[in-house]
């Protein structure tokens, strides 16, 4: 059943994401967020103020739904229409970012460990300095002398 043949009551039972899915399937082309949401508002006969109030939520819904993909030109399309190369490319970039973050954390940890070691050596040297004038006396020798 196409969107044009659906009654308003039927459309109201669908989520905005489901309606978006139907739009993209029928039109067979990609659209930006604003155009898609305006189509939904028109189909559901919602007031125009809905656009400003709900556009951010709509964008978030599309971004979190795995059926849709945001293309480089800023338009949304069905993920099923695109090769997995694009998905892999995004994943590889994310992996590189994660690796860089982990390396930065390791560098910070190394610096913290280096600082800790330096402080520990200084404490050890200070303690030795304080003890250098002390003499060790054997208690057994003291008893023999008396």
C-alpha positions in Angstrom: 0.0 0.0 0.0 1.4 3.4 -1.0 1.3 6.5 1.2 -1.2 8.2 -1.1 -3.6 5.4 -0.6 -3.3 5.3 3.2 -5.8 7.2 5.3 -4.7 9.7 7.9 -5.8 7.3 10.7 -3.6 4.6 9.3 -0.6 7.0 9.1 -1.2 8.1 12.6 -0.6 4.6 13.8 2.9 4.6 12.3 5.9 6.2 13.8 7.7 9.1 12.0 10.6 6.7 11.3 8.2 4.2 9.7 6.6 6.9 7.5 10.1 8.1 6.6 10.9 4.5 5.5 7.8 4.4 3.3 8.6 7.8 1.8 12.2 6.8 0.9 11.0 3.5 -0.5 8.4 5.1 -2.7 10.3 8.1 -3.9 13.5 6.1 -4.5 15.7 9.2 -3.8 17.4 10.8 -0.7 16.1 13.8 1.1 17.4 16.2 3.8 16.0 16.1 7.3 13.8 19.2 6.9 12.2 18.0 3.6 11.4 14.6 5.0 9.9 16.0 8.2 7.8 18.6 6.2 6.4 15.7 4.1 5.4 13.9 7.3 3.8 17.0 8.8 1.8 17.4 5.5 0.7 13.8 5.5 -0.4 13.8 9.1 -1.9 17.3 8.7 -0.1 18.6 11.7 0.3 22.3 12.5 3.3 24.1 11.1 4.7 24.9 14.6 5.3 21.1 15.0 8.2 21.5 12.6 10.2 23.8 14.9 9.2 21.9 18.0 10.0 18.4 16.9 12.7 18.6 14.1 15.6 17.9 16.5 13.8 14.8 17.9 13.1 13.7 14.4 16.8 14.0 13.4 17.9 12.1 16.5 15.4 9.3 15.7 16.7 9.0 12.1 20.3 9.0 13.3 19.7 6.2 15.8 17.6 4.0 13.4 19.8 1.5 11.5 17.5 1.5 8.5 18.7 5.0 7.5 22.0 6.4 6.5 23.1 10.0 6.4 25.0 10.6 3.2 27.9 13.0 2.6 25.6 15.5 1.0 23.5 15.8 4.1 20.6 13.7 2.8 19.0 10.6 4.3 18.5 7.4 2.4 17.8 3.8 3.1 20.9 1.9 4.2 19.8 -1.1 2.1 20.5 0.9 -1.0 24.1 1.5 -0.3 27.1 -0.8 -0.4 28.7 -1.9 2.8 31.9 -0.1 1.8 30.4 3.1 3.1 29.5 1.5 6.4 32.9 -0.1 6.7 34.6 3.2 5.9 32.7 4.9 8.7 33.6 2.0 11.1 37.3 2.2 10.2 37.3 5.9 10.9 35.7 5.3 14.2 38.2 2.6 15.0 41.0 4.9 14.3 39.5 7.6 16.5 39.1 5.0 19.3 42.7 3.9 18.9 44.0 7.5 19.0 42.0 8.1 22.2 43.4 4.9 23.8 47.0 6.0 22.8 46.4 9.4 24.4 45.2 7.7 27.6 48.2 5.4 27.6 50.5 8.4 27.2 48.8 10.1 30.1 49.1 7.0 32.2 52.8 6.7 31.3 53.4 10.3 32.3 51.6 9.8 35.6 53.7 6.7 36.3 56.9 8.6 35.4 55.9 11.4 37.8 55.1 8.8 40.5 58.4 7.1 40.1 60.3 10.4 40.2 58.6 11.4 43.4 59.2 8.0 45.0 62.9 8.3 44.3 63.1 11.7 45.8 61.3 10.5 48.9 63.8 7.6 49.2 66.8 10.0 48.8 65.4 12.3 51.4 64.9 9.4 53.9 68.5 8.2 53.3 69.9 11.7 53.9 68.1 11.8 57.2 69.5 8.4 58.3 73.1 8.8 57.2 74.3 10.0 60.7 72.6 7.2 62.6 74.7 4.3 63.8 73.5 0.7 64.2 74.3 -0.8 67.6 74.2 -4.5 68.2 72.4 -5.3 71.5 74.4 -8.4 72.1 77.7 -6.4 72.0 76.3 -4.0 74.6 75.5 -6.8 77.0 79.0 -8.2 76.7 80.7 -4.9 77.4 78.8 -4.4 80.7 
